[in-house]
Amino acid sequence: LAMSKNKEQKYLVAAFQLGENIISLIQSTDETGFIAKFIRARGEGVQHLGIEVDNLEEFVAELESKGVEVPIKQLEGDERKEALVSARNNFGIVLQLIEWKECPNVSLEQRMERTTRYLSQDR
């Protein structure tokens, strides 16, 4: 279990390992943060689900060719690229697609470390 606070985006995150998966739970620390705004608008529940992909551009192109809306694409970044699939396509849950720039074949412990490090950074 790893815990950290992101002051800029106003959340507290706890990440833990479940089998080969990493689960991150995020709690708002301020009523103006994006998590608090989501809860006010839609109620408590799953806000988004993050999935690691090997090639983000190919994955997004495949989704869009099937009519799936991908409104946000951040294809540049120091540590990772990501895209968000609209909640309208996923029963109200945003799908976050992530391609890490580090080698994708890192150990689970290394994945846990980079995920926790990334989530705690102010951006």
Buried (B, 14 or more C-beta within 10 A) or exposed (E): EBEBBBEEBBBBBBBBBEEEEBEBEBEBBEEEBBBBEBBEEEEEEEBBEBEBBEEBEEBBEEBEEEEBEBEEBEEEEEEBBBBBBEBEBBEEBBBBBBBBEEEEEEEEEEBBBBBBEBBBEEE
